[in-house]
Amino acid sequence: MRKILKFFLYLIIAFVCLVIFLSAYSKYEDFKNRPTPEERIKIEERNERLNSCLDDNIKYYSSSLSHLRWINEKCEAYAKTGVEIDFSDNSRLKEMIKPIDYDQRYNKCYGEMTNSHKARGLHQSNRELSIRIKEGICEAYAKGEELNYEGKR
């Protein structure tokens, strides 16, 4: 019985030592990987450029989530390079804008097709094919094509 207690005592001591070692090693890694003063200055300058760009432009272009993504992308580019960005060029914005009900249409189509595929056994017998079919058809339907897909209500 004494040997068992002694064993557990040593086990607890080893565990405590391991925790102390891991904690110390983590602090060492943080210290080793901290940025140099020059890197810190660059990071601060980048963050200042990013914040000023976002503050200046968000009030003008924040009408939708896709506009916010576009502003963020433009401001990130400005923050990295420091080169002024032309916000009047919104060609990339048009690619980012989805129809408002895209997600709703996609989810509706996907759910109805899944139920239909389950009913006729395709979902269980060939799941990969079922998923590829649903993704292709539902993406087209969500973009606005009027399709008569399987299971449509």
Order of alpha helices (4+ residues) and beta strands (2+ residues): alpha-alpha-alpha-alpha-alpha-alpha-alpha
